[in-house]
Amino acid sequence: MSKKDATIGVLALQGAVELHRPHIEACGADFKAVKTQKQFEDIDAFILPGGESTTMLRLIRNFGLWDALAENFKTKPVWGICAGSILMAEKVTNPAQDSFGILPFTVERNGYGRQLESHHSDINGYKVSFIRAPIITDIGKDVEILAEHEGSPVWVQKGNKIASTFHPELTEDYPSPMHRHFIDLVRSGLSCRFPSLIYT
């Protein structure tokens, strides 16, 4: 089997979805926009994209997807970006709202301020965008900090769950190191499940 056998599903209810395609495909993986329970079954991992977390939550509830997503999140790798990181948090503030609680940290919405405070920065040598970005606080045990910005964690991981408060998908230098890291994580999990897989 080839690298194409890793299928990354980007939750396509709202937000930056297609911008992930060139990054994912540059890693040799398959991109798939997903928004139904059946589609969730056909992917190896999720990206919860940047966008508007309250809108995403409303659509998840309206389409009856909460339970299906929660069940998939228990076993599959998940990467939440900006709004997606809010959906993953154990606790959300400014204001409080529902979340899936799959990573043990608190996230403060719009932590850097509103749209006018959006900015670019280099994270691990790669230019990313902070757009109405949340701030991660109160990190739980065994959460690894992969990068910081202005004294706060902005890219964290525990097991096969990753969250970043910035947007790497907006930079047209494919693939971003963040996409490569996540897809390598997905592939390592597939190799454990299917030891005969050889990625070439």
C-alpha positions as CSV (number, residue, x, y, z in Angstrom):
1,M,0.0,0.0,0.0
2,S,1.1,3.5,-0.6
3,K,1.0,6.8,1.3
4,K,-2.3,7.6,-0.5
5,D,-4.0,5.1,1.9
6,A,-4.1,7.7,4.7
7,T,-7.4,9.6,4.3
8,I,-7.7,12.9,6.2
9,G,-11.2,14.1,6.7
10,V,-11.8,17.9,7.2
11,L,-15.1,18.6,8.9
12,A,-16.9,20.6,6.2
13,L,-19.7,22.3,8.1
14,Q,-18.2,25.8,8.1
15,G,-14.8,27.5,7.9
16,A,-11.5,26.9,6.1
17,V,-11.9,23.5,4.5
18,E,-10.5,23.4,0.9
19,L,-7.4,25.3,2.0
20,H,-6.2,22.1,3.6
21,R,-6.3,20.1,0.4
22,P,-3.0,21.1,-1.1
23,H,-1.2,20.6,2.2
24,I,-2.7,17.1,2.7
25,E,-2.0,16.1,-0.9
26,A,1.5,17.4,-0.7
27,C,2.1,14.9,2.1
28,G,0.9,12.1,-0.2
29,A,-2.4,11.6,1.7
30,D,-6.0,11.8,0.6
31,F,-8.1,14.8,1.4
32,K,-11.8,14.4,2.0
33,A,-14.4,17.0,3.1
34,V,-16.8,15.3,5.5
35,K,-20.1,16.2,7.0
36,T,-22.1,13.0,7.4
37,Q,-21.9,10.0,9.8
38,K,-21.2,7.7,6.8
39,Q,-18.3,9.8,5.6
40,F,-16.8,9.8,9.1
41,E,-16.5,6.0,8.9
42,D,-14.4,6.3,5.7
43,I,-11.6,8.4,7.0
44,D,-8.5,7.7,9.2
45,A,-8.4,11.1,11.0
46,F,-10.1,14.4,11.4
47,I,-9.1,18.0,11.0
48,L,-11.5,20.4,12.7
49,P,-10.8,23.6,10.7
50,G,-10.7,27.2,11.7
51,G,-13.9,29.2,11.4
52,E,-16.5,30.2,13.9
53,S,-16.9,27.7,16.8
54,T,-20.4,28.8,17.8
55,T,-21.6,28.3,14.2
56,M,-19.9,24.9,14.0
57,L,-21.5,23.8,17.3
58,R,-25.0,24.9,16.1
59,L,-24.6,23.0,12.8
60,I,-23.3,19.9,14.6
61,R,-26.4,20.0,16.8
62,N,-28.8,20.8,14.0
63,F,-27.5,17.9,11.9
64,G,-27.5,15.5,14.8
65,L,-23.7,14.8,14.5
66,W,-22.6,15.3,18.1
67,D,-22.7,11.6,19.2
68,A,-21.2,10.3,15.9
69,L,-18.3,12.8,16.2
70,A,-17.7,12.1,19.9
71,E,-17.6,8.4,19.2
72,N,-15.1,8.8,16.3
73,F,-12.9,11.2,18.4
74,K,-12.4,8.5,21.0
75,T,-10.1,6.5,18.6
76,K,-9.2,8.5,15.6
77,P,-6.5,11.2,15.4
78,V,-7.9,14.7,15.6
79,W,-6.3,18.1,14.9
80,G,-8.3,21.2,15.9
81,I,-7.2,24.5,14.4
82,C,-8.3,27.8,16.0
83,A,-12.1,27.3,16.2
84,G,-11.4,23.6,16.0
85,S,-9.1,23.8,19.1
86,I,-12.1,25.4,20.9
87,L,-14.2,22.4,20.0
88,M,-11.6,20.1,21.5
89,A,-11.0,21.9,24.8
90,E,-12.1,20.6,28.1
91,K,-13.3,24.1,29.1
92,V,-14.1,27.2,27.1
93,T,-14.2,30.8,28.4
94,N,-15.0,34.3,27.1
95,P,-17.8,33.2,27.0
96,A,-18.3,29.6,28.1
97,Q,-19.7,27.2,25.5
98,D,-20.0,23.5,24.8
99,S,-17.0,21.5,23.6
100,F,-16.0,17.9,23.1
101,G,-13.5,17.9,26.0
102,I,-11.0,15.6,24.2
103,L,-7.9,17.6,25.3
104,P,-7.3,18.7,28.9
105,F,-6.9,22.4,28.6
106,T,-8.9,25.6,29.0
107,V,-9.2,27.9,26.0
108,E,-10.1,31.6,26.0
109,R,-11.9,32.6,22.9
110,N,-10.5,35.6,21.0
111,G,-7.7,35.7,23.5
112,Y,-5.5,38.0,21.3
113,G,-8.4,40.4,20.6
114,R,-10.8,40.9,17.7
115,Q,-10.2,40.9,14.0
116,L,-7.9,44.0,14.1
117,E,-5.5,42.2,16.3
118,S,-5.1,39.3,13.8
119,H,-1.4,38.9,12.8
120,H,1.2,36.7,11.3
121,S,4.1,35.0,13.0
122,D,6.8,32.3,12.5
123,I,6.1,29.1,14.3
124,N,9.0,26.6,14.1
125,G,10.3,28.5,11.0
126,Y,6.9,28.5,9.2
127,K,4.7,31.6,8.7
128,V,1.2,31.1,10.2
129,S,-1.8,33.4,10.8
130,F,-3.5,34.2,14.1
131,I,-7.0,35.3,13.3
132,R,-9.2,36.1,16.3
133,A,-7.2,33.3,17.8
134,P,-7.9,31.7,21.2
135,I,-5.4,31.3,24.0
136,I,-4.7,28.0,25.6
137,T,-4.4,28.0,29.4
138,D,-4.5,25.5,32.3
139,I,-2.9,22.6,30.4
140,G,-3.4,19.2,31.9
141,K,-1.0,16.5,32.7
142,D,0.9,14.8,29.8
143,V,0.0,17.5,27.3
144,E,3.1,18.2,25.2
145,I,3.7,21.8,24.1
146,L,5.0,21.7,20.5
147,A,5.3,25.5,20.1
148,E,4.6,28.8,22.0
149,H,3.9,32.3,20.9
150,E,4.0,35.4,23.1
151,G,4.5,33.2,26.2
152,S,1.4,31.0,25.6
153,P,1.2,27.5,24.1
154,V,-0.2,27.6,20.6
155,W,0.4,24.0,19.4
156,V,-0.1,21.1,21.8
157,Q,-0.5,17.4,21.6
158,K,-1.6,14.5,23.8
159,G,-1.5,11.1,22.2
160,N,-3.2,11.3,18.8
161,K,-5.0,14.5,19.6
162,I,-3.4,17.9,18.5
163,A,-4.6,21.5,18.8
164,S,-3.2,24.7,17.3
165,T,-4.6,28.2,17.8
166,F,-3.1,29.4,14.5
167,H,-3.8,28.8,10.8
168,P,-1.0,27.1,8.9
169,E,-3.2,26.3,5.9
170,L,-3.3,29.9,4.7
171,T,0.4,29.8,3.7
172,E,1.0,28.6,0.2
173,D,4.2,26.7,1.0
174,Y,3.0,23.1,0.8
175,P,3.0,21.1,3.0
176,S,3.1,23.0,6.3
177,P,5.3,21.2,9.0
178,M,2.1,21.0,11.1
179,H,0.3,19.1,8.4
180,R,3.3,16.8,7.9
181,H,3.5,16.2,11.7
182,F,-0.2,15.3,11.9
183,I,-0.2,13.0,8.9
184,D,3.0,11.3,10.1
185,L,1.1,10.7,13.4
186,V,-1.9,9.3,11.4
187,R,0.4,7.0,9.4
188,S,2.1,5.7,12.6
189,G,-1.3,4.7,14.0
190,L,-2.2,3.0,10.8
191,S,1.0,1.1,10.8
192,C,0.3,-0.2,14.3
193,R,-3.2,-1.3,13.3
194,F,-2.0,-2.8,10.0
195,P,1.7,-3.9,10.4
196,S,1.9,-5.1,6.8
197,L,1.4,-1.5,5.5
198,I,4.6,-0.1,3.9
199,Y,4.4,3.5,2.9
200,T,6.5,4.4,-0.1
